[in-house]
Amino acid sequence: MFAILLFITPGLVLAQAFPNKPIRFVVGPAPDVLPRLIGQKLSETWGQQIVIDQRPGAGGIIAAEIVAKAPPDGYTWFMSSGAMLTVAALYSKISYNVERDFTPVTLMGTLPWILVVNPSVPAKSLTEFVQLARAQPGQINYGNPGTGTSTHLVTEMFKNMAKINIVDIPYKGVAPAVAATLGGEVKVMFAIAQAGLPHVRSGKLRALAVTSAKRYAAAPEIPTIAESGFRDMDVVGWNGVHVPAKTPRAVIDTINRTIGEILGTRAVQERMLAAGFETAMTSVEEFDAFVKADMKRYEKVIKESGVRVE
């Protein structure tokens, strides 16, 4: 009996002791506002430092590689996002495999893209914009922050769904793409909410719809794309936590439960929404299903649109 207990309890003992040292939270090119907020609360709860390690290079590949190669002990986390999936779908030579080398822990926050147009565009609704685009195939251009980015692929999803031909103009980042839309260099853009909403509020851009299935809490006056008849359009930007594969389930459950408790507080929810994020609490299994569905969505649009990266 003693031998059996020795065999079955290491994971339990590890979970009970976890965490007993600082945790490294590796962040790719995305803003680090969410991991810093959650990290601060985790530090207060656990009495251990959450070290934010920003590694923005190569579209998040460098950050993902660091975590994929880390010991599976729960002390190295990756702030995952849709970019993790688009990179995996587009680049065949990366050193890691999302399903093989990572384990999902929890979703933390989501935010939609907002379809915005320059005020010179006469369309006042999504229906009017689709009618305009169909009447002028190949004559309306749209901006995106780079070929193969989530924003680019979301736009291609909508093009395919709406059966419109608008022309892709890639830029080197979100800010230049938004600036081009503001200046009229391009007429339309799917802007991630953090980047687009301030310009909608100032009247410099017109919002036509959001990509989420439900209206966005930070701007409930903007209708969803689904409300205009495109019911299959439900895609959001997101941030979550992944850890190296083979991390003990007891440790994963501890992380998931503690982050869930933090996300459940009104103060954190309010701060997240001020930063553009709607709170999203999930079980490990729910997050796993969410990631797999998002991966299939991106793989489908890449195949249908023939998107390639150099």
LUMSEZA-312424 format. One record per residue (C-alpha): x, y, z; residue in one letter; residue number from 1. Coordinates in steps of 0.2 Angstrom, whole numbers, m for minus. Layout:
% LUMSEZA-312424
PT; xx; yy; zz; residu; num
PT; X; Y; Z; A; NUM
...
//
This chain:
% LUMSEZA-312424
PT; xx; yy; zz; residu; num
PT; 0; 0; 0; M; 1
PT; 14; 12; 4; F; 2
PT; 22; 9; m13; A; 3
PT; 6; 12; m21; I; 4
PT; 4; 29; m12; L; 5
PT; 21; 34; m17; L; 6
PT; 17; 30; m35; F; 7
PT; 0; 39; m37; I; 8
PT; 4; 55; m26; T; 9
PT; 18; 65; m35; P; 10
PT; 6; 75; m46; G; 11
PT; m5; 79; m31; L; 12
PT; 10; 84; m20; V; 13
PT; 16; 95; m34; L; 14
PT; m1; 103; m36; A; 15
PT; m2; 106; m17; Q; 16
PT; 15; 115; m17; A; 17
PT; 12; 125; m33; F; 18
PT; 17; 138; m35; P; 19
PT; 33; 139; m24; N; 20
PT; 43; 150; m36; K; 21
PT; 41; 164; m49; P; 22
PT; 31; 160; m65; I; 23
PT; 37; 166; m82; R; 24
PT; 23; 172; m93; F; 25
PT; 29; 173; m111; V; 26
PT; 20; 186; m122; V; 27
PT; 22; 187; m141; G; 28
PT; 18; 203; m151; P; 29
PT; 1; 206; m144; A; 30
PT; m1; 220; m131; P; 31
PT; 4; 214; m113; D; 32
PT; m10; 223; m104; V; 33
PT; m20; 208; m100; L; 34
PT; m6; 197; m94; P; 35
PT; 0; 211; m83; R; 36
PT; m17; 214; m75; L; 37
PT; m20; 195; m72; I; 38
PT; m2; 193; m67; G; 39
PT; m3; 206; m54; Q; 40
PT; m19; 198; m46; K; 41
PT; m11; 181; m47; L; 42
PT; 5; 187; m38; S; 43
PT; m7; 194; m24; E; 44
PT; m16; 178; m23; T; 45
PT; m1; 166; m23; W; 46
PT; 13; 177; m16; G; 47
PT; 24; 173; m31; Q; 48
PT; 30; 184; m44; Q; 49
PT; 23; 183; m62; I; 50
PT; 37; 188; m73; V; 51
PT; 30; 195; m90; I; 52
PT; 43; 191; m103; D; 53
PT; 38; 200; m120; Q; 54
PT; 45; 192; m135; R; 55
PT; 37; 200; m150; P; 56
PT; 48; 194; m164; G; 57
PT; 43; 183; m179; A; 58
PT; 24; 185; m176; G; 59
PT; 25; 176; m160; G; 60
PT; 35; 161; m166; I; 61
PT; 49; 165; m154; I; 62
PT; 38; 166; m139; A; 63
PT; 29; 150; m143; A; 64
PT; 46; 141; m146; E; 65
PT; 52; 146; m129; I; 66
PT; 37; 139; m120; V; 67
PT; 36; 123; m131; A; 68
PT; 54; 119; m126; K; 69
PT; 51; 123; m107; A; 70
PT; 50; 110; m93; P; 71
PT; 32; 105; m91; P; 72
PT; 31; 110; m73; D; 73
PT; 18; 124; m74; G; 74
PT; 31; 138; m72; Y; 75
PT; 32; 144; m90; T; 76
PT; 16; 150; m98; W; 77
PT; 12; 156; m116; F; 78
PT; m1; 170; m119; M; 79
PT; m9; 162; m133; S; 80
PT; m20; 170; m146; S; 81
PT; m27; 167; m163; G; 82
PT; m10; 172; m170; A; 83
PT; m4; 156; m163; M; 84
PT; m16; 146; m174; L; 85
PT; m14; 157; m190; T; 86
PT; 5; 155; m189; V; 87
PT; 3; 136; m187; A; 88
PT; m8; 135; m202; A; 89
PT; 3; 146; m213; L; 90
PT; 21; 141; m209; Y; 91
PT; 26; 123; m212; S; 92
PT; 43; 124; m205; K; 93
PT; 40; 131; m187; I; 94
PT; 48; 120; m174; S; 95
PT; 33; 116; m164; Y; 96
PT; 16; 109; m166; N; 97
PT; 1; 117; m157; V; 98
PT; m8; 101; m153; E; 99
PT; 8; 91; m149; R; 100
PT; 18; 103; m139; D; 101
PT; 5; 114; m129; F; 102
PT; m9; 110; m117; T; 103
PT; m23; 123; m116; P; 104
PT; m27; 130; m98; V; 105
PT; m40; 144; m100; T; 106
PT; m47; 157; m110; L; 107
PT; m45; 174; m102; M; 108
PT; m53; 187; m114; G; 109
PT; m61; 190; m131; T; 110
PT; m64; 205; m142; L; 111
PT; m72; 207; m159; P; 112
PT; m66; 215; m175; W; 113
PT; m76; 230; m180; I; 114
PT; m80; 232; m199; L; 115
PT; m76; 251; m201; V; 116
PT; m76; 262; m216; V; 117
PT; m70; 279; m220; N; 118
PT; m84; 292; m219; P; 119
PT; m82; 295; m238; S; 120
PT; m90; 278; m241; V; 121
PT; m109; 280; m243; P; 122
PT; m114; 264; m235; A; 123
PT; m122; 267; m218; K; 124
PT; m125; 249; m214; S; 125
PT; m118; 232; m217; L; 126
PT; m131; 228; m230; T; 127
PT; m128; 244; m239; E; 128
PT; m109; 240; m239; F; 129
PT; m112; 223; m247; V; 130
PT; m123; 230; m260; Q; 131
PT; m110; 243; m264; L; 132
PT; m96; 231; m265; A; 133
PT; m106; 219; m276; R; 134
PT; m110; 233; m288; A; 135
PT; m91; 238; m289; Q; 136
PT; m82; 222; m289; P; 137
PT; m63; 225; m287; G; 138
PT; m65; 243; m285; Q; 139
PT; m65; 245; m266; I; 140
PT; m49; 241; m256; N; 141
PT; m47; 236; m238; Y; 142
PT; m32; 237; m226; G; 143
PT; m25; 224; m215; N; 144
PT; m9; 224; m204; P; 145
PT; 0; 210; m214; G; 146
PT; m3; 195; m225; T; 147
PT; m8; 180; m215; G; 148
PT; m13; 190; m200; T; 149
PT; m29; 186; m191; S; 150
PT; m36; 202; m197; T; 151
PT; m32; 198; m215; H; 152
PT; m40; 180; m213; L; 153
PT; m55; 187; m205; V; 154
PT; m58; 199; m219; T; 155
PT; m56; 185; m231; E; 156
PT; m69; 175; m221; M; 157
PT; m81; 189; m224; F; 158
PT; m77; 191; m242; K; 159
PT; m81; 173; m245; N; 160
PT; m97; 173; m235; M; 161
PT; m104; 189; m243; A; 162
PT; m98; 185; m260; K; 163
PT; m89; 201; m263; I; 164
PT; m73; 206; m271; N; 165
PT; m63; 219; m262; I; 166
PT; m45; 221; m264; V; 167
PT; m32; 217; m251; D; 168
PT; m19; 231; m246; I; 169
PT; m7; 224; m233; P; 170
PT; 2; 236; m221; Y; 171
PT; 16; 233; m209; K; 172
PT; 6; 233; m193; G; 173
PT; m11; 238; m186; V; 174
PT; m7; 256; m184; A; 175
PT; m2; 260; m202; P; 176
PT; m18; 250; m208; A; 177
PT; m29; 260; m197; V; 178
PT; m20; 276; m202; A; 179
PT; m23; 272; m221; A; 180
PT; m42; 269; m217; T; 181
PT; m43; 286; m208; L; 182
PT; m34; 295; m222; G; 183
PT; m45; 286; m236; G; 184
PT; m30; 277; m244; E; 185
PT; m41; 262; m241; V; 186
PT; m59; 263; m238; K; 187
PT; m63; 248; m226; V; 188
PT; m55; 238; m213; M; 189
PT; m59; 225; m200; F; 190
PT; m51; 234; m185; A; 191
PT; m48; 224; m169; I; 192
PT; m59; 233; m156; A; 193
PT; m45; 241; m147; Q; 194
PT; m38; 249; m162; A; 195
PT; m55; 254; m171; G; 196
PT; m67; 259; m157; L; 197
PT; m58; 276; m152; P; 198
PT; m59; 282; m170; H; 199
PT; m77; 277; m171; V; 200
PT; m81; 286; m155; R; 201
PT; m72; 302; m162; S; 202
PT; m82; 301; m179; G; 203
PT; m67; 298; m189; K; 204
PT; m73; 281; m194; L; 205
PT; m90; 273; m196; R; 206
PT; m94; 256; m188; A; 207
PT; m105; 244; m198; L; 208
PT; m104; 228; m188; A; 209
PT; m94; 217; m176; V; 210
PT; m88; 200; m180; T; 211
PT; m94; 192; m163; S; 212
PT; m110; 182; m162; A; 213
PT; m116; 194; m148; K; 214
PT; m115; 213; m148; R; 215
PT; m99; 219; m140; Y; 216
PT; m101; 225; m122; A; 217
PT; m90; 240; m125; A; 218
PT; m101; 246; m140; A; 219
PT; m118; 238; m139; P; 220
PT; m125; 250; m152; E; 221
PT; m115; 242; m166; I; 222
PT; m124; 227; m174; P; 223
PT; m117; 210; m177; T; 224
PT; m113; 204; m194; I; 225
PT; m125; 189; m190; A; 226
PT; m139; 202; m188; E; 227
PT; m137; 206; m206; S; 228
PT; m140; 188; m212; G; 229
PT; m122; 181; m212; F; 230
PT; m126; 170; m197; R; 231
PT; m110; 159; m199; D; 232
PT; m99; 174; m195; M; 233
PT; m94; 172; m177; D; 234
PT; m75; 175; m174; V; 235
PT; m66; 185; m161; V; 236
PT; m49; 190; m156; G; 237
PT; m44; 181; m140; W; 238
PT; m30; 179; m126; N; 239
PT; m28; 163; m116; G; 240
PT; m15; 153; m107; V; 241
PT; m6; 138; m114; H; 242
PT; 8; 128; m105; V; 243
PT; 20; 115; m112; P; 244
PT; 13; 98; m116; A; 245
PT; 14; 85; m102; K; 246
PT; 11; 98; m88; T; 247
PT; 3; 89; m74; P; 248
PT; m16; 90; m74; R; 249
PT; m17; 95; m56; A; 250
PT; m6; 110; m59; V; 251
PT; m16; 115; m74; I; 252
PT; m32; 114; m64; D; 253
PT; m25; 125; m51; T; 254
PT; m20; 138; m64; I; 255
PT; m37; 137; m72; N; 256
PT; m47; 138; m56; R; 257
PT; m36; 153; m49; T; 258
PT; m37; 163; m65; I; 259
PT; m56; 159; m66; G; 260
PT; m58; 166; m48; E; 261
PT; m49; 182; m53; I; 262
PT; m59; 184; m69; L; 263
PT; m75; 183; m59; G; 264
PT; m72; 199; m50; T; 265
PT; m81; 214; m55; R; 266
PT; m66; 225; m53; A; 267
PT; m56; 214; m65; V; 268
PT; m70; 213; m78; Q; 269
PT; m72; 232; m78; E; 270
PT; m53; 235; m80; R; 271
PT; m53; 222; m94; M; 272
PT; m67; 230; m103; L; 273
PT; m59; 247; m102; A; 274
PT; m44; 238; m111; A; 275
PT; m56; 232; m124; G; 276
PT; m58; 214; m118; F; 277
PT; m74; 205; m113; E; 278
PT; m70; 192; m99; T; 279
PT; m71; 174; m104; A; 280
PT; m70; 160; m91; M; 281
PT; m68; 142; m97; T; 282
PT; m64; 125; m91; S; 283
PT; m49; 117; m99; V; 284
PT; m60; 106; m110; E; 285
PT; m70; 121; m116; E; 286
PT; m55; 131; m120; F; 287
PT; m48; 116; m129; D; 288
PT; m64; 115; m140; A; 289
PT; m63; 133; m143; F; 290
PT; m45; 133; m149; V; 291
PT; m49; 118; m161; K; 292
PT; m64; 126; m168; A; 293
PT; m54; 142; m171; D; 294
PT; m40; 132; m179; M; 295
PT; m52; 124; m191; K; 296
PT; m60; 141; m196; R; 297
PT; m43; 148; m200; Y; 298
PT; m37; 132; m210; E; 299
PT; m54; 133; m220; K; 300
PT; m52; 151; m225; V; 301
PT; m33; 149; m230; I; 302
PT; m38; 134; m241; K; 303
PT; m53; 143; m249; E; 304
PT; m43; 160; m252; S; 305
PT; m26; 153; m256; G; 306
PT; m18; 165; m244; V; 307
PT; 1; 162; m244; R; 308
PT; 16; 170; m235; V; 309
PT; 33; 172; m241; E; 310
//
